[in-house]
Amino acid sequence: MFKKILIALSGTGRAEEMMQMLLKIEPIQQAHVTVLTIIPEAKNPEQAATIKADGEILLDNAVRKLNRPEGQISTMLEEGDAKTIVCKVADEIDADLIIMGSRGLKRLQSILKNSVSQYVFQLSSRSMLLVKDDIFITRINRIMVAFNSDNPSEESLKLGLELMRDLPGGELLLAHTGSKAGKTEPEADPILADAIAAAKRLNIKFRCFSESGDISRKLCQLAESSQANLLLLDSPERRPSIAKNMPDLDRLVGTSVSDYARVNAPCPVLLARK
């Protein structure tokens, strides 16, 4: 489970709201939370003082909302390019999870508008929880884990099981989508067999879905119809092999499930990485 969580503030308050909901889940309550805000470089000393003061207010408000015990929360105020600083700080503190707000921009828009969350998603090797600015955040009690025939979903299933073990009234939603789904009744789907067995061993309430069609679209439709509060899916590291200081444009404009879900899912999306 996550022991070190980095929250990168965007000013909308969505990341803090999501953290508040996560802290209601017992396994996460012992995590150390680092709240990061990044301010732009100032043109003069007067502007620098104002920008710094605004950043400190943002941090103070977040700390107050999260109400963590002393020693389980820290703050960082950094100046410069948000995209590179988030990755740098995550590495420095060895974060298990990065929580960020997201405008939900589509792939090409993300490139043209210099999306911070998309950049971090491309370049960081760490799990990320993306919270779109336009969604309503609710208490987490229905967690959906995404499966397809090309994705073992090992990390996201492990997280889903750990989160659900001590979640009263919770329900684990196991969703297999794609061309090979929908061949049998959901609980007889071989792609879901190991997950079903694990849920039964842990006495976790679960529900299965197996529907054919476009993997990404069907997944988001199921997340909406089942009223999932959190969507988990495995997301292989996207770090470019040639240039690590710039996004991989081929993958940015690709059609991965991760890219589609982060834009179109009706709930926060946790992209799990080893």
C-alpha positions as CSV (number, residue, x, y, z in Angstrom):
1,M,0.0,0.0,0.0
2,F,1.0,3.6,-0.4
3,K,3.4,4.8,2.3
4,K,4.5,8.1,0.7
5,I,2.0,10.2,-1.2
6,L,2.7,13.4,-3.2
7,I,-0.1,15.8,-3.8
8,A,0.7,18.4,-6.5
9,L,-1.7,21.3,-5.9
10,S,-3.3,22.9,-9.0
11,G,-5.4,25.4,-7.1
12,T,-8.8,23.8,-7.8
13,G,-8.9,21.8,-4.6
14,R,-9.7,18.5,-6.3
15,A,-6.5,16.8,-5.3
16,E,-7.0,17.6,-1.7
17,E,-10.6,16.4,-1.8
18,M,-9.5,13.1,-3.3
19,M,-6.9,12.7,-0.6
20,Q,-9.6,13.3,2.1
21,M,-11.6,10.5,0.6
22,L,-8.6,8.2,0.5
23,L,-7.8,8.9,4.1
24,K,-11.1,7.4,5.1
25,I,-9.7,4.0,3.9
26,E,-7.8,2.4,6.8
27,P,-4.7,1.1,4.9
28,I,-3.9,4.6,3.7
29,Q,-4.3,6.4,7.0
30,Q,-0.7,5.8,8.1
31,A,0.7,7.2,4.8
32,H,3.0,10.3,4.9
33,V,1.6,13.0,2.7
34,T,3.7,15.7,1.0
35,V,1.8,18.6,-0.3
36,L,3.6,20.4,-3.1
37,T,2.8,23.8,-4.7
38,I,4.8,25.3,-7.5
39,I,5.0,29.0,-8.1
40,P,6.2,30.7,-11.3
41,E,9.4,32.7,-11.4
42,A,8.8,36.3,-10.5
43,K,9.9,39.3,-12.6
44,N,10.8,41.5,-9.6
45,P,11.1,41.3,-5.7
46,E,7.6,42.7,-5.1
47,Q,6.0,40.2,-7.4
48,A,8.1,37.4,-5.8
49,A,6.8,38.3,-2.3
50,T,3.2,38.2,-3.5
51,I,3.5,35.0,-5.4
52,K,5.2,33.3,-2.5
53,A,2.6,34.5,-0.1
54,D,-0.2,33.1,-2.3
55,G,1.6,29.7,-2.5
56,E,2.0,29.6,1.2
57,I,-1.7,30.3,1.7
58,L,-2.5,27.4,-0.7
59,L,-0.3,25.1,1.3
60,D,-1.8,26.2,4.6
61,N,-5.3,25.6,3.4
62,A,-4.5,22.2,2.1
63,V,-2.9,21.2,5.4
64,R,-5.9,22.4,7.3
65,K,-8.3,20.5,5.1
66,L,-6.3,17.2,5.3
67,N,-5.9,17.5,9.1
68,R,-3.1,15.0,9.3
69,P,-1.3,14.1,12.6
70,E,2.0,15.9,13.2
71,G,4.8,14.0,11.5
72,Q,2.5,12.6,8.8
73,I,2.4,15.6,6.6
74,S,4.9,18.0,5.1
75,T,4.8,20.9,2.6
76,M,7.1,22.0,-0.2
77,L,7.0,25.3,-2.0
78,E,9.0,25.2,-5.2
79,E,9.6,27.8,-8.0
80,G,9.9,27.0,-11.7
81,D,8.5,24.6,-14.3
82,A,5.7,22.5,-12.7
83,K,6.2,19.6,-15.1
84,T,9.8,18.9,-14.2
85,I,9.5,19.8,-10.6
86,V,6.7,17.3,-9.9
87,C,8.8,14.5,-11.3
88,K,11.9,15.7,-9.4
89,V,10.2,15.9,-6.1
90,A,8.5,12.6,-6.5
91,D,11.9,11.0,-7.0
92,E,13.4,12.9,-4.1
93,I,10.9,11.7,-1.6
94,D,10.5,8.3,-3.3
95,A,6.7,8.7,-3.6
96,D,4.6,5.6,-4.1
97,L,1.7,7.7,-5.5
98,I,1.3,11.1,-7.2
99,I,-2.1,12.8,-6.9
100,M,-2.7,15.5,-9.4
101,G,-5.6,17.5,-10.8
102,S,-6.3,17.2,-14.5
103,R,-8.2,19.4,-17.0
104,G,-9.1,16.3,-18.9
105,L,-7.6,17.5,-22.1
106,K,-7.5,15.1,-25.1
107,R,-4.1,14.0,-26.3
108,L,-3.4,16.6,-28.9
109,Q,-4.8,19.4,-26.7
110,S,-2.5,18.1,-23.9
111,I,0.5,18.6,-26.2
112,L,-0.5,22.0,-27.5
113,K,-1.6,23.3,-24.1
114,N,1.5,22.0,-22.3
115,S,-0.5,19.8,-19.8
116,V,1.4,19.2,-16.6
117,S,-0.5,16.0,-15.7
118,Q,0.1,14.5,-19.1
119,Y,3.8,15.4,-19.0
120,V,4.2,13.8,-15.6
121,F,2.2,10.7,-16.7
122,Q,4.6,10.3,-19.6
123,L,7.8,10.8,-17.8
124,S,7.3,9.4,-14.3
125,S,7.6,5.8,-13.4
126,R,5.4,6.1,-10.4
127,S,1.7,5.4,-9.9
128,M,-0.6,8.4,-10.5
129,L,-4.1,9.3,-9.4
130,L,-5.6,11.8,-11.8
131,V,-8.6,13.8,-10.7
132,K,-10.4,15.8,-13.4
133,D,-11.5,19.3,-12.5
134,D,-15.1,18.7,-13.7
135,I,-16.0,15.6,-11.7
136,F,-17.8,15.3,-8.4
137,I,-15.7,13.4,-5.9
138,T,-17.6,11.0,-3.6
139,R,-16.7,8.7,-0.7
140,I,-14.9,5.6,-2.1
141,N,-17.0,2.4,-1.8
142,R,-17.1,1.0,-5.3
143,I,-13.7,0.4,-6.9
144,M,-13.4,-0.8,-10.5
145,V,-10.4,-2.8,-11.7
146,A,-9.9,-2.9,-15.5
147,F,-9.0,-6.1,-17.3
148,N,-8.3,-6.9,-20.9
149,S,-6.7,-9.9,-22.6
150,D,-3.5,-8.0,-23.2
151,N,-3.2,-6.5,-19.7
152,P,-2.7,-8.8,-16.6
153,S,-3.8,-6.0,-14.3
154,E,-1.6,-7.4,-11.5
155,E,-0.8,-4.1,-9.9
156,S,-4.3,-2.6,-10.1
157,L,-5.9,-5.8,-8.8
158,K,-3.5,-5.9,-5.9
159,L,-4.3,-2.3,-5.0
160,G,-8.0,-2.9,-5.4
161,L,-7.9,-5.9,-3.0
162,E,-5.9,-4.1,-0.4
163,L,-8.2,-1.0,-0.5
164,M,-11.3,-3.2,-0.2
165,R,-10.2,-5.5,2.6
166,D,-11.1,-3.0,5.4
167,L,-13.8,-1.0,3.6
168,P,-17.2,-1.5,5.2
169,G,-19.9,-1.9,2.6
170,G,-17.5,-1.7,-0.2
171,E,-17.8,-3.5,-3.6
172,L,-15.0,-4.5,-5.9
173,L,-16.0,-4.2,-9.6
174,L,-14.1,-6.5,-12.0
175,A,-14.5,-5.3,-15.6
176,H,-13.2,-7.2,-18.6
177,T,-13.7,-5.3,-21.9
178,G,-12.5,-5.8,-25.4
179,S,-13.0,-8.2,-28.4
180,K,-12.4,-11.3,-26.3
181,A,-14.9,-10.3,-23.5
182,G,-18.5,-11.2,-23.4
183,K,-18.0,-14.8,-24.5
184,T,-19.4,-16.3,-21.3
185,E,-21.3,-15.1,-18.2
186,P,-19.2,-12.6,-16.4
187,E,-18.4,-14.8,-13.4
188,A,-17.2,-17.6,-15.8
189,D,-14.9,-15.3,-17.7
190,P,-11.4,-16.9,-17.6
191,I,-9.7,-13.4,-17.6
192,L,-11.5,-12.6,-14.3
193,A,-11.0,-16.1,-12.7
194,D,-7.9,-15.3,-10.6
195,A,-9.5,-12.0,-9.4
196,I,-12.7,-13.7,-8.5
197,A,-10.8,-16.3,-6.5
198,A,-8.8,-13.7,-4.7
199,A,-11.9,-11.7,-3.8
200,K,-13.6,-14.8,-2.4
201,R,-10.6,-15.8,-0.3
202,L,-10.6,-12.3,1.3
203,N,-14.4,-12.3,1.7
204,I,-14.7,-9.2,-0.4
205,K,-18.0,-8.4,-2.1
206,F,-17.6,-8.2,-5.8
207,R,-19.4,-7.8,-9.1
208,C,-18.2,-8.9,-12.5
209,F,-18.6,-7.4,-16.0
210,S,-17.5,-8.9,-19.3
211,E,-18.5,-6.9,-22.4
212,S,-17.2,-7.0,-25.9
213,G,-16.5,-3.8,-27.9
214,D,-13.9,-1.1,-27.7
215,I,-11.8,-1.6,-24.6
216,S,-11.6,2.0,-23.5
217,R,-15.1,3.2,-24.3
218,K,-16.8,0.1,-22.8
219,L,-14.7,0.5,-19.6
220,C,-15.7,4.1,-19.1
221,Q,-19.3,3.2,-19.8
222,L,-19.2,0.5,-17.2
223,A,-17.6,2.8,-14.7
224,E,-20.5,5.3,-15.2
225,S,-23.3,2.7,-15.2
226,S,-22.0,1.0,-12.0
227,Q,-21.3,4.4,-10.3
228,A,-17.7,3.5,-9.6
229,N,-15.9,6.0,-7.3
230,L,-12.4,5.0,-8.4
231,L,-11.1,3.3,-11.5
232,L,-7.9,1.3,-11.3
233,L,-5.9,0.1,-14.3
234,D,-2.3,-1.0,-14.9
235,S,-0.3,1.5,-16.9
236,P,3.1,0.5,-18.1
237,E,5.9,3.0,-17.7
238,R,5.7,5.5,-20.5
239,R,9.1,7.1,-20.1
240,P,10.6,7.7,-23.5
241,S,13.6,5.5,-24.3
242,I,15.5,8.2,-26.3
243,A,14.9,11.6,-24.7
244,K,13.8,11.6,-21.1
245,N,13.4,15.4,-20.9
246,M,10.5,15.6,-23.4
247,P,7.2,13.7,-23.9
248,D,7.1,10.8,-26.3
249,L,4.8,12.3,-28.9
250,D,4.1,9.0,-30.6
251,R,2.6,7.7,-27.4
252,L,1.0,11.0,-26.5
253,V,-1.1,10.8,-29.7
254,G,-1.7,7.1,-29.4
255,T,-4.9,5.4,-28.4
256,S,-3.9,3.6,-25.1
257,V,-6.6,2.7,-22.6
258,S,-4.8,4.9,-20.0
259,D,-4.9,8.0,-22.3
260,Y,-8.6,7.4,-23.0
261,A,-9.6,6.7,-19.4
262,R,-7.8,9.7,-17.9
263,V,-9.8,12.0,-20.3
264,N,-13.2,10.3,-20.4
265,A,-13.7,8.3,-17.2
266,P,-16.5,9.6,-15.0
267,C,-14.5,9.1,-11.8
268,P,-10.9,9.6,-10.6
269,V,-8.4,7.2,-12.4
270,L,-5.5,5.5,-10.6
271,L,-2.8,4.4,-13.1
272,A,-0.9,1.7,-11.3
273,R,2.7,1.0,-11.9
274,K,5.2,-1.3,-10.3
